[in-house]
């Protein structure tokens, strides 16, 4: 492993340790998990038929699956299970499928449709659409989409989700300087998913700006 990447990983591990909160340290990071994996939840005791996590209701038969997802910090999975139980379709997954097929025209058409029907999209879907533009190599579209969707983010978790998606778009297209500048300007705390993005990237050049910022977060210690 190159020295610069080893140093970056060590710094990120220290940041993660310092910023850990109420959930266990076990983490699930899917290929499109862009948001925080550490947040507190209000979980009601089991009832006869259903229980709640936050404002979301789940059936008793989903208990093990839901608590595994919560323990792993897999909020994408939890959101998808909620949509499945409510009979909803993931618009974000459709965008990723278009990106996988390099179908830029359909991706643009999908975005235009939801620009006209913004209430049909949830934050996780928005993040996937941003990432999809990154996958097809269109950073300008990813930036434009981010600029539109970030206005709808009302919590740190939502801001982090959208910012991580654009950070991914920069990195997957090799725009390292833009990625570093964007990371340094995060208005919310970097999340575990953020650290995963920057440590898994094969940096062509030493990410000096990013390294210095991470050091400042943990008080200059490695």
C-alpha atoms as an extended CHARMM CRD file, in Angstrom:
* protein
*
       222  EXT
         1         1  UNK       CA              0.0000000000        0.0000000000        0.0000000000  PROA      1               0.0000000000
         2         2  UNK       CA              1.4050000000        3.4250000000       -0.9480000000  PROA      2               0.0000000000
         3         3  UNK       CA              2.5930000000        5.4660000000        2.0250000000  PROA      3               0.0000000000
         4         4  UNK       CA              0.1970000000        8.3370000000        1.2770000000  PROA      4               0.0000000000
         5         5  UNK       CA             -2.8280000000        6.0510000000        1.2930000000  PROA      5               0.0000000000
         6         6  UNK       CA             -1.6950000000        4.3270000000        4.4940000000  PROA      6               0.0000000000
         7         7  UNK       CA             -1.3690000000        7.7150000000        6.1770000000  PROA      7               0.0000000000
         8         8  UNK       CA             -4.7970000000        8.7790000000        4.9270000000  PROA      8               0.0000000000
         9         9  UNK       CA             -6.4110000000        5.5920000000        6.2210000000  PROA      9               0.0000000000
        10        10  UNK       CA             -4.7710000000        6.0150000000        9.6360000000  PROA      10              0.0000000000
        11        11  UNK       CA             -6.0270000000        9.5810000000        9.8590000000  PROA      11              0.0000000000
        12        12  UNK       CA             -9.5340000000        8.5390000000        8.8500000000  PROA      12              0.0000000000
        13        13  UNK       CA             -9.5620000000        5.7270000000       11.4050000000  PROA      13              0.0000000000
        14        14  UNK       CA             -8.6410000000        8.2230000000       14.0910000000  PROA      14              0.0000000000
        15        15  UNK       CA            -11.4080000000       10.5760000000       12.9270000000  PROA      15              0.0000000000
        16        16  UNK       CA            -13.9220000000        7.7500000000       12.9620000000  PROA      16              0.0000000000
        17        17  UNK       CA            -12.9180000000        6.7200000000       16.4800000000  PROA      17              0.0000000000
        18        18  UNK       CA            -13.1430000000       10.2710000000       17.7410000000  PROA      18              0.0000000000
        19        19  UNK       CA            -16.5490000000       10.9750000000       16.2010000000  PROA      19              0.0000000000
        20        20  UNK       CA            -18.2630000000        7.6670000000       17.0830000000  PROA      20              0.0000000000
        21        21  UNK       CA            -21.6790000000        8.0110000000       18.7270000000  PROA      21              0.0000000000
        22        22  UNK       CA            -24.4830000000        5.8210000000       19.9760000000  PROA      22              0.0000000000
        23        23  UNK       CA            -24.3350000000        2.8780000000       17.5760000000  PROA      23              0.0000000000
        24        24  UNK       CA            -21.8630000000       -0.0510000000       17.6920000000  PROA      24              0.0000000000
        25        25  UNK       CA            -18.7530000000        0.1980000000       15.5430000000  PROA      25              0.0000000000
        26        26  UNK       CA            -19.8190000000       -2.5250000000       13.0990000000  PROA      26              0.0000000000
        27        27  UNK       CA            -20.4940000000       -0.8340000000        9.7660000000  PROA      27              0.0000000000
        28        28  UNK       CA            -22.0840000000       -1.8250000000        6.4750000000  PROA      28              0.0000000000
        29        29  UNK       CA            -21.0010000000        0.1570000000        3.4280000000  PROA      29              0.0000000000
        30        30  UNK       CA            -22.7650000000       -0.7400000000        0.2030000000  PROA      30              0.0000000000
        31        31  UNK       CA            -21.4700000000        0.5310000000       -3.1110000000  PROA      31              0.0000000000
        32        32  UNK       CA            -24.0340000000        3.3270000000       -3.0160000000  PROA      32              0.0000000000
        33        33  UNK       CA            -24.2740000000        4.0910000000        0.6830000000  PROA      33              0.0000000000
        34        34  UNK       CA            -23.5850000000        7.7980000000        0.8070000000  PROA      34              0.0000000000
        35        35  UNK       CA            -24.8530000000        8.8610000000        4.1780000000  PROA      35              0.0000000000
        36        36  UNK       CA            -24.0560000000        8.6560000000        7.8640000000  PROA      36              0.0000000000
        37        37  UNK       CA            -24.0470000000        5.3640000000        9.7160000000  PROA      37              0.0000000000
        38        38  UNK       CA            -24.0750000000        6.8730000000       13.1970000000  PROA      38              0.0000000000
        39        39  UNK       CA            -27.2780000000        8.4740000000       14.4350000000  PROA      39              0.0000000000
        40        40  UNK       CA            -29.5640000000        7.9430000000       17.4110000000  PROA      40              0.0000000000
        41        41  UNK       CA            -32.9400000000        6.2930000000       16.9170000000  PROA      41              0.0000000000
        42        42  UNK       CA            -36.1100000000        6.1720000000       18.9610000000  PROA      42              0.0000000000
        43        43  UNK       CA            -37.1970000000        2.5320000000       18.9250000000  PROA      43              0.0000000000
        44        44  UNK       CA            -40.4890000000        1.6280000000       20.6090000000  PROA      44              0.0000000000
        45        45  UNK       CA            -40.9310000000       -1.7440000000       22.3670000000  PROA      45              0.0000000000
        46        46  UNK       CA            -42.5050000000       -4.5180000000       20.3340000000  PROA      46              0.0000000000
        47        47  UNK       CA            -46.2710000000       -4.5010000000       20.1580000000  PROA      47              0.0000000000
        48        48  UNK       CA            -48.4970000000       -7.3710000000       19.1560000000  PROA      48              0.0000000000
        49        49  UNK       CA            -48.5360000000       -6.5410000000       15.4490000000  PROA      49              0.0000000000
        50        50  UNK       CA            -45.9700000000       -3.8500000000       14.7030000000  PROA      50              0.0000000000
        51        51  UNK       CA            -43.3400000000       -1.5240000000       16.1260000000  PROA      51              0.0000000000
        52        52  UNK       CA            -41.7970000000        1.7700000000       15.1710000000  PROA      52              0.0000000000
        53        53  UNK       CA            -38.3090000000        3.0650000000       14.4640000000  PROA      53              0.0000000000
        54        54  UNK       CA            -38.5250000000        6.8190000000       14.5090000000  PROA      54              0.0000000000
        55        55  UNK       CA            -41.6950000000        7.5660000000       12.5440000000  PROA      55              0.0000000000
        56        56  UNK       CA            -41.5660000000        4.3930000000       10.4210000000  PROA      56              0.0000000000
        57        57  UNK       CA            -43.7410000000        1.3860000000       11.2330000000  PROA      57              0.0000000000
        58        58  UNK       CA            -42.6690000000       -2.2020000000       10.5500000000  PROA      58              0.0000000000
        59        59  UNK       CA            -44.3920000000       -5.5390000000       10.9620000000  PROA      59              0.0000000000
        60        60  UNK       CA            -43.3130000000       -8.0360000000       13.6030000000  PROA      60              0.0000000000
        61        61  UNK       CA            -41.9770000000      -10.4700000000       10.9810000000  PROA      61              0.0000000000
        62        62  UNK       CA            -39.4590000000       -7.8300000000        9.8830000000  PROA      62              0.0000000000
        63        63  UNK       CA            -37.9470000000       -7.5480000000       13.3640000000  PROA      63              0.0000000000
        64        64  UNK       CA            -34.6920000000       -9.4160000000       12.7830000000  PROA      64              0.0000000000
        65        65  UNK       CA            -34.0850000000       -7.8600000000        9.3730000000  PROA      65              0.0000000000
        66        66  UNK       CA            -34.7450000000       -4.3360000000       10.6400000000  PROA      66              0.0000000000
        67        67  UNK       CA            -32.5330000000       -4.6360000000       13.6870000000  PROA      67              0.0000000000
        68        68  UNK       CA            -29.7310000000       -6.1740000000       11.6250000000  PROA      68              0.0000000000
        69        69  UNK       CA            -29.9390000000       -3.1850000000        9.2710000000  PROA      69              0.0000000000
        70        70  UNK       CA            -29.9240000000       -0.7250000000       12.1800000000  PROA      70              0.0000000000
        71        71  UNK       CA            -27.0060000000       -2.4840000000       13.8620000000  PROA      71              0.0000000000
        72        72  UNK       CA            -25.0260000000       -2.4080000000       10.6110000000  PROA      72              0.0000000000
        73        73  UNK       CA            -25.8840000000        1.2330000000       10.0000000000  PROA      73              0.0000000000
        74        74  UNK       CA            -27.3390000000        0.2680000000        6.6240000000  PROA      74              0.0000000000
        75        75  UNK       CA            -29.7920000000        3.1490000000        6.2580000000  PROA      75              0.0000000000
        76        76  UNK       CA            -30.1230000000        2.5850000000        2.5070000000  PROA      76              0.0000000000
        77        77  UNK       CA            -31.3000000000       -0.9500000000        3.2220000000  PROA      77              0.0000000000
        78        78  UNK       CA            -33.7330000000        0.2590000000        5.8670000000  PROA      78              0.0000000000
        79        79  UNK       CA            -35.1590000000        2.8540000000        3.4850000000  PROA      79              0.0000000000
        80        80  UNK       CA            -35.5410000000        0.2090000000        0.7600000000  PROA      80              0.0000000000
        81        81  UNK       CA            -37.3260000000       -2.1690000000        3.1630000000  PROA      81              0.0000000000
        82        82  UNK       CA            -39.6950000000        0.6290000000        4.1500000000  PROA      82              0.0000000000
        83        83  UNK       CA            -40.4540000000        1.3640000000        0.4940000000  PROA      83              0.0000000000
        84        84  UNK       CA            -40.9720000000       -2.3370000000       -0.2050000000  PROA      84              0.0000000000
        85        85  UNK       CA            -43.4440000000       -2.6970000000        2.6620000000  PROA      85              0.0000000000
        86        86  UNK       CA            -45.3040000000        0.4150000000        1.5210000000  PROA      86              0.0000000000
        87        87  UNK       CA            -45.3870000000       -0.7790000000       -2.0750000000  PROA      87              0.0000000000
        88        88  UNK       CA            -43.1680000000        2.0470000000       -3.2910000000  PROA      88              0.0000000000
        89        89  UNK       CA            -40.6070000000        1.8750000000       -6.0970000000  PROA      89              0.0000000000
        90        90  UNK       CA            -37.0630000000        3.1580000000       -5.6290000000  PROA      90              0.0000000000
        91        91  UNK       CA            -36.5680000000        5.9090000000       -8.1940000000  PROA      91              0.0000000000
        92        92  UNK       CA            -32.8870000000        6.0810000000       -7.3100000000  PROA      92              0.0000000000
        93        93  UNK       CA            -32.3170000000        2.4370000000       -8.1920000000  PROA      93              0.0000000000
        94        94  UNK       CA            -33.7900000000        3.0870000000      -11.6360000000  PROA      94              0.0000000000
        95        95  UNK       CA            -31.2160000000        5.8540000000      -12.1380000000  PROA      95              0.0000000000
        96        96  UNK       CA            -28.3780000000        3.5160000000      -11.1600000000  PROA      96              0.0000000000
        97        97  UNK       CA            -29.6410000000        0.9040000000      -13.6150000000  PROA      97              0.0000000000
        98        98  UNK       CA            -29.5590000000        3.4760000000      -16.4150000000  PROA      98              0.0000000000
        99        99  UNK       CA            -26.0170000000        4.4070000000      -15.3930000000  PROA      99              0.0000000000
       100       100  UNK       CA            -24.9740000000        0.7540000000      -15.3590000000  PROA      100             0.0000000000
       101       101  UNK       CA            -26.2500000000        0.4540000000      -18.9270000000  PROA      101             0.0000000000
       102       102  UNK       CA            -24.5400000000        3.7550000000      -19.8820000000  PROA      102             0.0000000000
       103       103  UNK       CA            -27.9830000000        5.0340000000      -20.8750000000  PROA      103             0.0000000000
       104       104  UNK       CA            -27.3840000000        8.7620000000      -20.4340000000  PROA      104             0.0000000000
       105       105  UNK       CA            -30.4750000000        9.7820000000      -22.4200000000  PROA      105             0.0000000000
       106       106  UNK       CA            -32.8290000000        7.8130000000      -20.1590000000  PROA      106             0.0000000000
       107       107  UNK       CA            -31.0650000000        9.1410000000      -17.0680000000  PROA      107             0.0000000000
       108       108  UNK       CA            -31.6100000000       12.7260000000      -18.2160000000  PROA      108             0.0000000000
       109       109  UNK       CA            -35.2450000000       11.9310000000      -18.9990000000  PROA      109             0.0000000000
       110       110  UNK       CA            -35.7180000000       10.4360000000      -15.5230000000  PROA      110             0.0000000000
       111       111  UNK       CA            -34.2230000000       13.5080000000      -13.8610000000  PROA      111             0.0000000000
       112       112  UNK       CA            -36.3860000000       15.8570000000      -15.9170000000  PROA      112             0.0000000000
       113       113  UNK       CA            -39.4730000000       13.9030000000      -14.9060000000  PROA      113             0.0000000000
       114       114  UNK       CA            -38.6970000000       14.2550000000      -11.2140000000  PROA      114             0.0000000000
       115       115  UNK       CA            -37.7100000000       17.8900000000      -11.6250000000  PROA      115             0.0000000000
       116       116  UNK       CA            -41.3640000000       18.3430000000      -12.5570000000  PROA      116             0.0000000000
       117       117  UNK       CA            -42.5560000000       16.0620000000       -9.7290000000  PROA      117             0.0000000000
       118       118  UNK       CA            -40.1020000000       16.7740000000       -6.8720000000  PROA      118             0.0000000000
       119       119  UNK       CA            -42.3370000000       15.3640000000       -4.1440000000  PROA      119             0.0000000000
       120       120  UNK       CA            -41.9770000000       11.8810000000       -5.6250000000  PROA      120             0.0000000000
       121       121  UNK       CA            -38.2840000000       11.7760000000       -4.6640000000  PROA      121             0.0000000000
       122       122  UNK       CA            -36.7670000000       11.0620000000       -1.2640000000  PROA      122             0.0000000000
       123       123  UNK       CA            -33.2570000000       12.1450000000       -0.2530000000  PROA      123             0.0000000000
       124       124  UNK       CA            -31.7990000000        8.6620000000       -0.7870000000  PROA      124             0.0000000000
       125       125  UNK       CA            -33.1940000000        8.6350000000       -4.3350000000  PROA      125             0.0000000000
       126       126  UNK       CA            -31.6780000000       12.0690000000       -4.9730000000  PROA      126             0.0000000000
       127       127  UNK       CA            -28.2610000000       10.8500000000       -3.8310000000  PROA      127             0.0000000000
       128       128  UNK       CA            -28.4520000000        7.8780000000       -6.1890000000  PROA      128             0.0000000000
       129       129  UNK       CA            -29.3560000000       10.1070000000       -9.1440000000  PROA      129             0.0000000000
       130       130  UNK       CA            -26.3300000000       12.3230000000       -8.4140000000  PROA      130             0.0000000000
       131       131  UNK       CA            -24.1170000000        9.2370000000       -8.1890000000  PROA      131             0.0000000000
       132       132  UNK       CA            -25.6120000000        7.8650000000      -11.4090000000  PROA      132             0.0000000000
       133       133  UNK       CA            -24.4810000000       10.9570000000      -13.3110000000  PROA      133             0.0000000000
       134       134  UNK       CA            -21.0250000000       10.4090000000      -11.8530000000  PROA      134             0.0000000000
       135       135  UNK       CA            -21.0520000000        6.8210000000      -13.0810000000  PROA      135             0.0000000000
       136       136  UNK       CA            -21.8200000000        7.8500000000      -16.6540000000  PROA      136             0.0000000000
       137       137  UNK       CA            -19.0050000000       10.4070000000      -16.5020000000  PROA      137             0.0000000000
       138       138  UNK       CA            -21.1170000000       13.5620000000      -16.4320000000  PROA      138             0.0000000000
       139       139  UNK       CA            -19.7820000000       15.5700000000      -13.4900000000  PROA      139             0.0000000000
       140       140  UNK       CA            -21.5020000000       18.7910000000      -14.6960000000  PROA      140             0.0000000000
       141       141  UNK       CA            -24.8890000000       17.0350000000      -14.5090000000  PROA      141             0.0000000000
       142       142  UNK       CA            -24.0080000000       15.6520000000      -11.0760000000  PROA      142             0.0000000000
       143       143  UNK       CA            -23.1140000000       19.1600000000       -9.8800000000  PROA      143             0.0000000000
       144       144  UNK       CA            -26.2700000000       20.6680000000      -11.3580000000  PROA      144             0.0000000000
       145       145  UNK       CA            -28.4510000000       17.9850000000       -9.7950000000  PROA      145             0.0000000000
       146       146  UNK       CA            -26.7220000000       18.4130000000       -6.4370000000  PROA      146             0.0000000000
       147       147  UNK       CA            -27.3230000000       22.1690000000       -6.5880000000  PROA      147             0.0000000000
       148       148  UNK       CA            -31.0460000000       21.5710000000       -7.0630000000  PROA      148             0.0000000000
       149       149  UNK       CA            -31.4810000000       18.8140000000       -4.4990000000  PROA      149             0.0000000000
       150       150  UNK       CA            -29.3670000000       20.2620000000       -1.6800000000  PROA      150             0.0000000000
       151       151  UNK       CA            -32.0240000000       22.9620000000       -1.2410000000  PROA      151             0.0000000000
       152       152  UNK       CA            -34.3910000000       20.2460000000       -0.0310000000  PROA      152             0.0000000000
       153       153  UNK       CA            -32.0140000000       18.8220000000        2.5800000000  PROA      153             0.0000000000
       154       154  UNK       CA            -33.2110000000       19.7770000000        6.0500000000  PROA      154             0.0000000000
       155       155  UNK       CA            -30.9860000000       17.6650000000        8.3360000000  PROA      155             0.0000000000
       156       156  UNK       CA            -27.2590000000       16.9420000000        8.6690000000  PROA      156             0.0000000000
       157       157  UNK       CA            -27.9380000000       13.3840000000        7.5740000000  PROA      157             0.0000000000
       158       158  UNK       CA            -29.6020000000       14.5570000000        4.3600000000  PROA      158             0.0000000000
       159       159  UNK       CA            -26.8520000000       17.0890000000        3.6330000000  PROA      159             0.0000000000
       160       160  UNK       CA            -24.1890000000       14.4090000000        4.1580000000  PROA      160             0.0000000000
       161       161  UNK       CA            -26.0520000000       11.9530000000        1.9210000000  PROA      161             0.0000000000
       162       162  UNK       CA            -26.1500000000       14.3580000000       -1.0300000000  PROA      162             0.0000000000
       163       163  UNK       CA            -22.6150000000       15.6570000000       -0.5100000000  PROA      163             0.0000000000
       164       164  UNK       CA            -21.2060000000       12.1270000000       -0.3260000000  PROA      164             0.0000000000
       165       165  UNK       CA            -22.8850000000       11.3450000000       -3.6510000000  PROA      165             0.0000000000
       166       166  UNK       CA            -21.2270000000       14.3250000000       -5.3480000000  PROA      166             0.0000000000
       167       167  UNK       CA            -17.8950000000       13.5070000000       -3.6860000000  PROA      167             0.0000000000
       168       168  UNK       CA            -18.2170000000       10.0170000000       -5.1770000000  PROA      168             0.0000000000
       169       169  UNK       CA            -18.9130000000       11.5600000000       -8.6030000000  PROA      169             0.0000000000
       170       170  UNK       CA            -15.7320000000       13.6260000000       -8.4070000000  PROA      170             0.0000000000
       171       171  UNK       CA            -13.5930000000       10.6850000000       -7.3100000000  PROA      171             0.0000000000
       172       172  UNK       CA            -14.9520000000        8.1370000000       -9.7820000000  PROA      172             0.0000000000
       173       173  UNK       CA            -14.0920000000       10.5820000000      -12.5780000000  PROA      173             0.0000000000
       174       174  UNK       CA            -10.5980000000       11.3010000000      -11.2610000000  PROA      174             0.0000000000
       175       175  UNK       CA            -11.3140000000       14.9300000000      -10.3560000000  PROA      175             0.0000000000
       176       176  UNK       CA             -9.1490000000       14.7690000000       -7.2610000000  PROA      176             0.0000000000
       177       177  UNK       CA             -8.5990000000       18.4860000000       -6.7090000000  PROA      177             0.0000000000
       178       178  UNK       CA            -12.3330000000       19.1710000000       -6.8980000000  PROA      178             0.0000000000
       179       179  UNK       CA            -12.9650000000       16.2800000000       -4.5000000000  PROA      179             0.0000000000
       180       180  UNK       CA            -10.4600000000       17.6190000000       -1.9690000000  PROA      180             0.0000000000
       181       181  UNK       CA            -11.8580000000       21.1460000000       -2.0920000000  PROA      181             0.0000000000
       182       182  UNK       CA            -15.4150000000       19.8340000000       -1.7800000000  PROA      182             0.0000000000
       183       183  UNK       CA            -14.4770000000       17.6240000000        1.1750000000  PROA      183             0.0000000000
       184       184  UNK       CA            -12.7190000000       20.4280000000        3.0540000000  PROA      184             0.0000000000
       185       185  UNK       CA            -15.8370000000       22.5710000000        2.6900000000  PROA      185             0.0000000000
       186       186  UNK       CA            -18.2420000000       20.0090000000        4.2070000000  PROA      186             0.0000000000
       187       187  UNK       CA            -20.6760000000       21.9970000000        6.4010000000  PROA      187             0.0000000000
       188       188  UNK       CA            -21.4650000000       18.8710000000        8.4210000000  PROA      188             0.0000000000
       189       189  UNK       CA            -19.2080000000       16.2560000000       10.0220000000  PROA      189             0.0000000000
       190       190  UNK       CA            -17.6680000000       13.7570000000        7.5800000000  PROA      190             0.0000000000
       191       191  UNK       CA            -19.4090000000       10.4120000000        7.9370000000  PROA      191             0.0000000000
       192       192  UNK       CA            -18.0900000000        6.8730000000        7.8740000000  PROA      192             0.0000000000
       193       193  UNK       CA            -19.2290000000        6.6710000000        4.2560000000  PROA      193             0.0000000000
       194       194  UNK       CA            -17.2290000000        9.8340000000        3.5140000000  PROA      194             0.0000000000
       195       195  UNK       CA            -14.0910000000        8.2730000000        4.9740000000  PROA      195             0.0000000000
       196       196  UNK       CA            -14.7290000000        5.1020000000        2.9750000000  PROA      196             0.0000000000
       197       197  UNK       CA            -14.9020000000        7.1120000000       -0.2410000000  PROA      197             0.0000000000
       198       198  UNK       CA            -11.6050000000        8.9270000000        0.2850000000  PROA      198             0.0000000000
       199       199  UNK       CA             -9.6790000000        5.8970000000        1.5810000000  PROA      199             0.0000000000
       200       200  UNK       CA            -10.8580000000        3.5000000000       -1.1310000000  PROA      200             0.0000000000
       201       201  UNK       CA             -9.8940000000        5.9060000000       -3.9200000000  PROA      201             0.0000000000
       202       202  UNK       CA             -6.5460000000        5.2210000000       -5.6090000000  PROA      202             0.0000000000
       203       203  UNK       CA             -5.0880000000        8.7130000000       -5.4480000000  PROA      203             0.0000000000
       204       204  UNK       CA             -2.8290000000        9.6040000000       -8.3650000000  PROA      204             0.0000000000
       205       205  UNK       CA             -1.4330000000       12.5510000000       -6.4350000000  PROA      205             0.0000000000
       206       206  UNK       CA             -0.8800000000       13.0160000000       -2.7220000000  PROA      206             0.0000000000
       207       207  UNK       CA             -4.1360000000       14.4460000000       -1.3050000000  PROA      207             0.0000000000
       208       208  UNK       CA             -2.3090000000       17.1400000000        0.6760000000  PROA      208             0.0000000000
       209       209  UNK       CA             -5.3150000000       19.3930000000        1.2300000000  PROA      209             0.0000000000
       210       210  UNK       CA             -7.4540000000       16.4850000000        2.4000000000  PROA      210             0.0000000000
       211       211  UNK       CA             -4.7400000000       15.1120000000        4.6860000000  PROA      211             0.0000000000
       212       212  UNK       CA             -4.2050000000       18.4720000000        6.3810000000  PROA      212             0.0000000000
       213       213  UNK       CA             -7.9240000000       18.9510000000        6.9100000000  PROA      213             0.0000000000
       214       214  UNK       CA             -8.3190000000       15.5080000000        8.4660000000  PROA      214             0.0000000000
       215       215  UNK       CA             -5.3760000000       16.1860000000       10.7730000000  PROA      215             0.0000000000
       216       216  UNK       CA             -7.0250000000       19.4100000000       11.9060000000  PROA      216             0.0000000000
       217       217  UNK       CA            -10.2270000000       17.5180000000       12.7360000000  PROA      217             0.0000000000
       218       218  UNK       CA             -8.3890000000       15.2700000000       15.1900000000  PROA      218             0.0000000000
       219       219  UNK       CA             -6.1170000000       17.9500000000       16.5870000000  PROA      219             0.0000000000
       220       220  UNK       CA             -3.0790000000       17.2540000000       14.4240000000  PROA      220             0.0000000000
       221       221  UNK       CA             -2.6230000000       13.6740000000       15.6530000000  PROA      221             0.0000000000
       222       222  UNK       CA             -2.2400000000       10.6260000000       13.4260000000  PROA      222             0.0000000000
